[in-house]
Amino acid sequence: MQFKHPELLYALFLLLIPIIVHLFQLRKFQKVAFTNVAFLKEATLQTRKSSQIKKWLILCIRLLLLTAIVLAFAQPFTSKSEVFKTKKETVIYLDNSFSLQAKGNQGELLKRAVQNIISNVSEGENISLMTNDNTYKNTTIKAIKNDLLQLDYSSNKLTLEAALLKSNTLFSKQKNTLRNLVFISDFQQDTSNFNPKTDSLTNLHLVKLQPINTSNVTIDSVYVSKRTASSIELKVLIKNSGNALENLPVSLFSNDNLIAKTSVAIKDHAETIFSLPVNEVINGKITINDVNLQFDNSLYFNINNGSKAHVLSINAANDSFLRRIYTDNEFNYTATLENQLDYNIIDQQHLIILNELDAIPNALVASLKQFTKQGGVLIVIPSKNINIQSYNLLLANYGSNFKNLLLTEKRITTINYAHPLYNNGVFEKQVSNFQYPKVKSFYRISSNGPNVLQFEDSKPFLYQKNNAFIFTTALNSDNSNFINSPLIVPTLYNIGKQSLKTPNLYYTIGEENTFDVDTQLKQDDILSLVNNDINIIPRQQYFNNKVVINTSRNPSIANIYTIKNKNEHIKNISYNYNRNESDLTYRKLLPSKNITVSNSITEIFDTLKSDTKVNALWKWFVIFALALLIIEMGILKYLK
């Protein structure tokens, strides 16, 4: 038992007063003469014995009465002493990711969780609350109630480990503080580990929100499967994690106009194809109807008028193989001789190829250095009789240099499949027994750049350093059969495509997305992504002939956005939510020391309240004092 006002207990010393009065018998008795002395002595003896019992009984009752009154004013109470004496902090993590759109027994899991938090946390209690997007530190439910009621689903999903670490930072650094972390989520299965650990002063309460139905149909992906002179085939991949469906409608919109509709039967996954006209701008949206999760029922995409990469080949050898690769429908290819080069057009290019020049003039070295510094891509194909000094003057800018020419036949046997040129589906599988191209001579080089293609002795045939792709041998048919190999097309074609990274069909929110915009800006101009009232200025880097845009967390809402320079419309680009949350599988949680597991928010907060509940006892002492007063009055009146 503890006291709210323990200083009042000093009043118990007042109990000495009635004891002293009783012991000293301060009342004086008057003597009365009586004739029958023997009878008087017997009567006096009996009277004194009964009087003493009555006085002792009244003394005890009055002492208890005064004690009860003093204790009542000191306001005694009971509680768990170790909890009451320790300062308490409460942090709540509320997962508002898209998987919480699933329905529970009382509606959407997130909406029900918000209502339960508001209902079970006292309005004036100091707490900290964190979602995937926002943090409210040292606040009250009353202060953030409106924010919680308007809480929307977030594409910025935190891993459970990240959420746990971030939640722990909201606790103060005070020692001997009891910490309660309430972790509210559906605990969806992902690739991260979740092994929470707590100390003796931290209690982790895991509240697992469980849907009544784990079935879900999602539009997984969309891609161009085939192009012809007149049409584009757009393939849609749909996944199902529930019961098989015989008839699932799939609709295709462009600018909110329905342009095609079909239906599919789906068990685990299904595909359907839409045919679109060539050279037509499509601001597309594909939709399905699924009652469970809503965020993955739509997928936005764009087919824009293609921007062509500008390719300049400075030739001292036959460039027919380059013309076959860099065709007019995808590239703006320009060829020139070194002695006829117009230096003014270098800044307008995205890719420049040095095709077997014997020497590189100093003016061209300086221009190419500035060109690659501004984001341009360079391909160097040396001749068999180069001026090594002039080449190394250029290659020094890329941490490389040529050494001597080796007149040794070598086979090109190793492909770096992890290189960006080849990791986008160029090869269905790794090939180890293809017909190896050969070279009759090559230059020894010194470089620490990653190799793209290698000879059989692991020496580089083609390597990359920054924005430069450097061959170590001439590619003419007298020295090599590489230009007749199947490797040459994906290699040079992808270098050309990556020199101007035109936007994809769509991008995924939350990932690092980079693309180029073929435009030229004036000083202080800046590009923005616009959709109705949303106006986002992404990270961007301006070069002479393009703007490189990088996005990750923003935009945060799936839709089609317009790339604008002030009021100038440049092109459209689409963003979609990550489909990782479409798979409704969940972790198994086990309680352990200082970790509790529940599926009820109300149950967890009831437990927290009971741990710190104070049972006031002063009313019982008041009642006890009244009872003693009544007993005393009864004794005085009826006990003779």
WOKA-V532848 format. One record per residue. OMEGA is omega in degrees with one decimal (none if undefined). NEAR is the number of other C-alpha atoms within 10 Angstrom. D_LAST is the distance of its C-alpha to the last C-alpha in Angstrom with 1 decimal. Layout:
# WOKA-V532848
omega=<OMEGA OMEGA>
near=<NEAR NEAR>
d_last=<D_LAST D_LAST>
This chain:
# WOKA-V532848
omega=<179.9 -174.5 177.1 178.6 -175.3 -178.9 179.7 179.6 175.5 178.2 178.0 176.2 177.3 178.5 177.9 -175.9 179.0 178.3 179.1 179.6 -178.9 -175.3 -176.6 175.4 -173.8 179.0 -179.9 179.8 179.6 179.4 178.6 -179.8 -178.5 -171.4 -176.6 -172.8 -177.8 178.5 -179.3 -179.8 179.7 179.6 -179.7 -179.0 179.1 -177.9 -178.5 179.8 179.8 179.9 180.0 178.3 -179.1 -179.3 177.8 179.3 178.5 178.0 -179.9 -179.2 -178.5 175.9 177.3 179.3 179.3 178.7 179.4 -179.7 179.1 -180.0 178.6 178.9 176.8 176.5 177.7 176.6 176.6 175.8 171.5 -170.1 -176.9 178.2 -175.7 -176.8 -177.1 177.0 -173.8 173.7 179.9 175.6 -179.3 170.0 -179.9 179.2 178.4 177.0 -171.7 -180.0 178.0 170.6 -179.5 -175.2 170.6 -179.2 -176.9 177.4 -177.9 -173.6 -177.2 -177.9 178.9 179.3 178.1 -180.0 -179.3 177.4 -179.4 -176.2 -170.2 178.1 179.6 -174.9 -176.4 -177.6 179.7 -179.3 167.3 -177.5 -177.9 171.0 178.7 -176.3 -168.9 177.8 177.2 -174.3 177.7 -178.9 177.3 177.6 179.7 -177.1 -174.8 -176.4 -178.9 177.9 179.4 -179.4 179.6 -177.1 -178.8 179.3 -173.0 173.1 -178.5 -176.5 175.2 170.5 -178.2 178.0 -179.7 179.0 179.4 179.2 -178.7 178.9 -178.3 178.8 -179.1 175.7 176.6 179.8 179.0 179.2 179.3 177.3 178.1 -174.7 175.7 177.3 179.5 -172.7 -173.6 -177.5 171.1 177.8 178.9 -179.4 173.6 -174.5 -177.3 175.3 176.5 179.8 -174.9 176.2 -178.5 173.7 -174.1 -178.7 179.8 176.2 180.0 -179.2 -179.0 178.0 -176.7 178.5 -172.7 175.7 178.0 -177.8 -179.6 176.7 178.3 174.2 -175.7 168.2 -172.2 -176.1 178.0 177.9 176.8 -176.8 -176.7 175.0 172.5 -179.0 -174.2 -174.5 175.3 175.9 -179.1 -177.2 -179.4 178.2 -177.9 179.5 -178.1 178.3 -179.4 179.8 179.7 178.9 -178.8 -173.2 177.9 179.7 176.4 -175.4 177.8 179.2 168.8 -175.2 179.1 176.0 179.4 -178.5 178.0 178.0 178.2 175.5 -178.7 168.2 -173.4 172.5 174.9 177.0 -179.9 177.6 172.5 -174.3 172.1 178.0 -177.8 179.0 177.3 175.9 174.9 -180.0 -179.8 169.9 -163.5 172.2 177.3 -176.2 170.0 176.8 177.2 -170.7 -175.1 176.9 -176.5 -170.1 -176.3 178.1 -180.0 174.3 -178.3 176.6 -179.8 167.4 -177.1 168.3 -171.9 172.0 -178.2 174.7 178.6 -176.7 177.6 177.1 176.8 -164.7 163.2 179.2 -178.5 -178.8 -177.3 179.5 177.3 179.4 179.9 -179.0 -176.4 -174.9 -173.3 -177.3 -179.3 -176.5 168.1 -173.3 177.8 178.8 179.2 172.8 -176.1 -177.8 177.7 -175.1 172.7 -175.7 -178.3 -177.5 -178.3 -178.4 -177.9 -174.5 171.2 179.9 176.2 -178.7 171.9 -171.8 172.4 171.7 176.6 179.5 -179.8 -179.3 179.5 179.3 179.2 176.5 -179.3 -179.9 -179.4 176.0 178.6 -179.5 -179.6 176.3 179.6 174.9 178.0 -178.4 -176.4 171.1 -180.0 174.2 -175.9 171.8 -179.7 -176.3 -174.6 167.1 -172.5 -178.2 -179.1 177.2 -177.6 173.7 176.1 -174.0 177.4 178.0 -177.3 175.4 -176.7 170.0 175.4 173.8 -175.2 177.2 178.2 179.9 -176.6 178.5 -179.8 174.7 176.9 -168.9 -171.9 177.2 175.6 -175.2 -179.4 -178.9 -179.6 178.2 -171.8 -174.2 -179.5 176.1 178.1 179.0 176.5 177.4 179.4 -176.9 -178.6 -175.9 178.2 179.9 -170.6 171.0 -177.5 170.7 -179.7 178.5 178.4 -179.1 168.6 -177.4 172.6 -177.8 174.6 178.4 179.3 177.7 175.4 175.6 -176.2 171.4 -178.3 177.4 176.6 172.9 -174.1 167.8 175.0 177.1 -177.9 172.4 -174.9 -177.5 -177.4 173.1 -169.1 171.7 -179.8 -179.1 174.9 -177.7 -179.7 -172.7 177.4 -175.6 -174.3 172.7 -177.3 -177.6 174.8 -178.5 175.2 -177.8 -171.1 -176.5 -179.9 -178.4 -177.3 179.2 -178.2 173.5 178.4 -179.8 -178.1 175.3 172.0 -176.3 178.0 -176.8 175.4 173.8 177.8 177.5 -178.3 178.5 179.2 177.6 175.8 -176.9 -179.7 176.4 -178.6 174.2 -177.3 -179.2 176.7 -176.7 171.8 -179.8 180.0 173.8 -178.8 -180.0 178.1 175.7 -171.0 170.4 -176.9 -177.0 -179.3 178.6 -174.4 173.3 -177.6 171.6 -176.6 179.7 -174.9 172.5 -176.3 -171.5 179.9 173.5 178.6 -178.7 178.3 177.5 175.2 -178.1 179.2 -0.6 179.3 -179.2 -179.5 178.4 174.8 -178.1 178.5 174.7 -175.5 167.0 -170.3 -179.7 -179.2 177.0 -178.7 175.9 179.2 179.4 -174.2 175.5 179.3 177.8 175.8 -177.4 -178.8 -177.2 -179.8 -179.2 -174.0 171.6 -168.0 178.1 170.3 -177.9 179.5 177.0 176.4 -177.8 -179.1 177.6 177.2 -179.5 -179.8 173.0 -177.8 175.5 -179.8 -179.6 -179.3 -177.8 173.1 177.5 178.9 179.4 -179.0 178.8 -176.7 -177.7 179.4 177.2 -179.3 -176.5 -173.7 179.1 179.8 178.4 174.8 178.0 179.1 179.4 177.6 178.9 178.3 178.4 178.4 178.3 179.2 179.3 178.8 179.5 -179.4 -175.2 -169.1 -178.1 -176.3 none>
near=<11 15 19 12 13 13 9 15 15 10 14 15 9 13 14 11 11 13 15 11 12 14 9 8 8 9 7 6 6 4 6 5 7 9 7 8 10 9 10 13 11 10 11 10 11 11 12 11 10 12 14 11 11 15 13 13 14 18 17 15 19 20 20 17 21 19 19 22 20 21 23 24 18 21 18 21 14 14 17 13 12 11 14 15 13 15 13 16 19 20 24 21 22 21 25 28 22 24 28 27 19 24 22 17 11 11 14 17 21 27 20 17 25 18 14 15 19 16 14 16 18 14 16 11 14 16 22 21 22 20 23 18 16 9 15 17 14 16 15 18 23 13 12 14 16 10 10 17 12 10 16 14 19 19 24 19 20 17 18 21 14 12 18 19 12 15 21 15 10 21 20 11 8 8 9 12 17 20 22 21 23 22 24 24 23 26 24 22 18 15 6 10 10 16 9 12 13 13 10 10 14 18 19 23 22 25 24 21 23 20 21 12 13 17 19 21 28 26 24 19 14 20 15 15 11 11 14 9 8 10 15 19 17 16 17 20 15 22 19 20 17 15 12 13 13 11 11 16 14 20 18 20 17 17 11 10 11 13 13 14 13 13 13 16 14 19 16 14 17 14 15 14 16 17 15 18 14 16 14 11 16 18 21 22 21 20 18 20 16 15 12 21 23 18 21 25 20 21 26 24 24 22 23 18 12 14 17 19 23 22 24 22 22 21 19 17 15 13 16 9 14 20 15 10 17 21 12 11 8 15 19 16 20 14 16 14 15 18 10 8 16 10 11 8 9 21 17 17 22 28 27 26 19 22 24 23 23 17 16 19 15 13 9 15 18 13 15 21 17 14 23 20 14 18 22 25 24 28 21 22 21 26 22 19 12 17 15 18 14 15 22 18 17 21 20 13 18 21 14 20 19 21 14 10 17 12 11 10 13 20 18 21 20 20 18 15 18 10 14 12 19 16 12 12 9 12 11 8 8 9 11 10 7 8 11 18 18 17 23 16 18 27 23 17 16 12 18 12 17 14 21 23 23 19 20 14 11 12 19 27 25 22 19 22 18 15 18 21 21 24 20 22 25 26 23 20 12 9 17 21 15 19 16 13 13 13 14 15 17 15 16 17 16 16 18 25 19 18 21 26 18 19 22 16 18 20 22 19 22 19 12 11 15 17 17 21 21 21 14 14 16 7 6 5 10 17 22 18 20 19 15 7 6 11 15 15 16 16 15 18 14 19 18 17 21 22 21 18 19 15 19 16 14 19 24 16 15 21 20 23 22 20 22 18 16 10 7 10 11 13 19 21 22 25 23 23 23 20 15 14 20 25 19 21 15 14 12 9 16 10 12 12 11 15 17 16 16 17 15 16 24 17 13 18 18 12 11 14 14 11 15 17 14 15 11 17 18 20 13 13 20 18 14 17 23 15 13 21 17 11 15 18 12 11 15 12 9 7 10 9>
d_last=<39.1 40.8 39.9 41.9 40.7 39.9 40.2 36.8 35.2 35.7 32.6 30.5 31.1 28.8 25.9 26.7 25.4 21.6 22.2 24.1 21.6 18.9 21.4 22.7 19.5 21.4 18.9 20.4 18.6 20.5 21.6 21.5 23.9 22.8 25.4 23.7 23.4 22.7 19.7 18.5 19.0 17.1 14.0 14.4 14.8 11.7 9.6 11.8 11.6 7.9 8.4 11.6 10.6 8.4 11.4 13.9 12.7 12.8 16.1 17.6 16.9 18.4 21.3 22.0 21.8 24.3 26.4 26.7 27.8 30.4 31.7 32.0 34.2 36.2 37.1 37.1 39.6 41.3 45.1 47.9 47.9 51.6 52.5 50.2 51.4 55.0 57.0 58.2 61.6 62.9 66.6 67.9 71.4 72.5 75.8 77.8 81.0 83.0 81.7 78.4 80.2 79.6 77.3 73.8 71.4 70.6 74.0 75.8 74.1 74.3 73.1 70.1 69.3 69.4 66.9 64.5 64.6 63.9 61.0 59.3 59.7 57.4 59.5 58.4 58.6 61.4 63.9 67.6 69.7 73.3 75.8 79.4 80.6 77.8 75.1 72.0 70.3 66.9 66.3 63.9 64.4 64.1 67.1 69.3 68.2 71.5 73.6 72.0 72.4 76.1 76.6 79.9 81.4 83.2 86.4 85.3 83.6 82.1 82.1 78.7 79.3 80.4 77.3 75.0 76.7 76.6 73.0 72.0 73.7 71.2 68.3 67.8 68.7 65.3 64.0 60.7 60.8 59.8 62.8 62.7 66.1 66.2 69.7 70.5 73.8 75.5 76.9 80.4 82.6 85.2 87.3 84.8 82.4 78.6 76.7 73.7 72.1 68.8 67.0 63.3 62.3 64.3 63.3 66.1 65.1 68.2 68.0 70.9 71.9 73.6 76.1 76.3 80.1 82.2 85.6 87.8 91.4 92.9 96.2 96.8 100.1 103.3 106.7 110.4 111.9 115.5 117.8 121.1 123.5 121.9 118.3 115.2 113.1 109.4 107.3 103.6 101.4 98.2 95.5 92.9 89.8 88.7 90.2 93.9 95.0 98.1 98.7 97.5 99.1 100.4 101.6 103.7 103.6 105.7 104.5 102.0 104.9 104.8 108.1 107.5 105.1 104.9 102.5 101.9 100.4 98.2 96.5 95.9 98.4 101.2 104.1 105.9 108.8 109.6 113.1 113.5 116.6 118.1 118.2 115.4 112.3 109.2 105.7 104.2 100.8 100.3 97.3 95.6 92.7 89.7 86.1 84.3 85.2 87.1 88.3 91.0 92.4 95.0 97.5 99.6 103.1 106.2 109.9 111.6 115.2 115.8 116.4 119.3 119.4 122.4 124.3 127.2 129.5 131.8 134.5 137.1 137.2 137.1 133.9 134.5 131.4 129.3 130.6 129.7 126.1 125.5 126.6 126.8 124.0 121.4 122.9 125.2 127.6 130.1 132.7 134.8 137.0 135.9 138.8 138.1 134.3 133.0 130.2 128.7 127.5 125.5 122.3 122.5 122.2 119.3 121.2 124.4 126.5 129.0 131.4 133.4 134.5 136.5 135.1 132.4 133.4 131.2 130.6 129.4 127.1 125.5 125.1 123.6 121.1 119.9 120.0 117.7 115.4 115.0 113.9 117.3 118.1 121.2 123.2 125.7 128.5 130.9 134.6 136.3 138.0 135.4 135.5 132.5 132.0 131.7 129.3 127.1 127.0 125.2 123.1 121.8 119.6 117.9 117.6 120.6 124.2 127.1 129.0 132.1 133.4 133.3 136.1 134.1 133.4 129.7 127.7 124.6 122.1 118.6 116.7 113.4 111.5 108.5 110.5 109.8 113.3 112.6 108.9 108.9 110.3 113.9 113.8 112.0 111.9 113.2 116.8 118.2 121.7 123.2 126.8 126.5 128.4 130.6 131.9 135.0 133.8 130.7 129.5 127.1 124.3 121.5 118.3 114.6 114.3 113.1 115.9 116.4 119.3 120.5 123.5 123.4 122.9 119.9 121.9 121.2 123.5 121.3 118.4 116.2 115.3 113.3 115.3 118.5 119.6 122.4 124.9 126.6 129.8 132.3 131.7 135.4 136.8 139.1 136.2 133.4 132.8 129.2 130.2 131.1 127.7 124.8 122.7 124.4 123.2 119.4 119.8 121.7 120.3 116.7 117.6 119.1 116.1 113.7 115.7 114.3 111.0 111.0 107.6 106.6 105.8 102.1 99.7 96.2 93.4 91.8 95.0 97.5 100.2 103.5 106.4 109.4 110.3 114.0 114.1 115.1 112.8 113.6 111.9 108.2 108.2 105.4 104.7 101.5 100.1 99.3 97.6 96.5 93.9 93.8 96.1 96.0 98.2 98.6 99.8 103.6 106.5 109.7 113.2 116.6 116.9 113.4 109.7 107.4 104.0 101.0 97.7 94.6 91.2 92.8 93.5 90.1 90.8 93.4 96.2 99.8 100.3 103.3 104.8 105.8 107.5 106.2 107.4 109.9 109.1 110.3 108.9 105.7 103.5 100.7 97.4 95.2 91.9 91.8 91.6 89.6 86.4 88.0 87.3 83.7 82.9 79.8 78.4 75.9 72.9 70.7 67.3 67.0 65.0 63.7 65.8 64.3 66.3 65.3 67.0 64.3 63.8 60.4 59.2 60.4 58.6 55.4 55.5 56.1 53.2 50.8 52.0 50.9 47.9 44.9 41.4 39.2 35.5 34.0 32.9 30.8 29.0 28.4 26.9 24.7 23.6 22.7 20.7 18.7 18.1 16.8 14.5 13.2 12.7 10.9 8.4 8.0 7.9 6.2 3.8 0.0>
